[in-house]
Amino acid sequence: MKLDKTQKQLRKTMLADLRAVNGKLFTNSFSGLTVAVRPACNVPNPKFFHVSTAQCDFVDDGFKRKQGEYLALLRLIWEGSYCIVPANYRSIEEIGLDAMEFFVMD
């Protein structure tokens, strides 16, 4: 499935919203996983982060980065389908990489 024109525009808008709150996206084409992470609140050192994921199905489809980003962002920003993860003195990069490792389906 490719993104249509509306979905492409919405992805760009959600990506800008994510960056505005110092959130980040992480992708792994080998595992087909995309992870979106953002601080739970707008403070200098947040204690919690929101994490959402999207996993591609290699059986029916190949990895499409923008489609994974769209789904992860949609779940994080519009649907509210995310996990709340404590920071535990980790950076957003460490949380994203830990989530990538945790959510990979073997």
N, C-alpha and C positions, 0 to 999 in steps of 0.2 A: 504494500500500500504506500503510495506517495502522498505527501501532504498537498492539499488543495490550496488555492490562493488565500482563503480566509485563515486556514490553519497556519500557513507560513507567516502571515501578518501577526496572528495571535502569538506564535512562538517568539517572534522578535519583540513584541510588547512584553511578554512574560519574562524574557531574558533580560530586558532593560530593567524591569521591576526587581528581578533577582539581584542584579548588579547594584541597584540603588540601595539595597539593604545589606550590601557586602556578602551576598550569597555566592555560591559557586556550583558549577556543574562538573561532574567527573564521568568519563566514558571509558569503556574497555571493549574494543572491537572483538577481542579474542573470546571473552565471555558473553558479549552481547548485552552488557549491563550498563545502564546510565543511572547516575545518582545525582540528585539535586539536594543541596544543603543550604540552609539559611539560618541566621540567628533567630531564636524564639522571640527576642525583644531587642529593641534598638538601644543598646548600651555598649560602652567600650569593651568590656570583657564579659560576654554573655555566658551564663551558666548552663543554658540549654540550647539545643539546635533542633530544627525540624528537618527530617530526612525523608525523601520519597525516592522511589526507584521505578525503573521500567526495564523489562527483560525481553529481548527479542527471541522469537521462536525460529531457530535455525532449520527446523524441519520444513516449515512452509515459506520461510522468508530469510533473506540475508540481513546482516546488520546494516541499519540505516541510522547514522548518527543523529540527524535532524529529527527523525521520527521518534527516536528514543528520548531526545531532549524535550520534544513537544509533550510526550506522554508524562514524563517525570515532572515537568513544570506544571502541566495541567493538574496533576494530582496534588502537587505542593501548594499552588496558588489558588486555583479555582475550586477544586473538590475538597480540599482539606484532608486528603488521604495521605497522612504522613506519620512517621514515628517521631516521638520526642526523645532525644538522646542527651544525656548529661555531658557537659564538656570535659569534666575531670581534668582540667589543666591541659587539654589538647587544643591545637589550632583547628581551624575549619578544614585545612588540608588533611590533617591527621584523621579527623572525623570522617571525611569523604573517603579516604583510602581504607579506613577500618570498615566502613559500610560496604565498600566494594568487596572486600574480603568476606564479610559476613553474609551478604546477600547472594553471592555467586551460587548458582544451582549446579551441582555436579551430577 
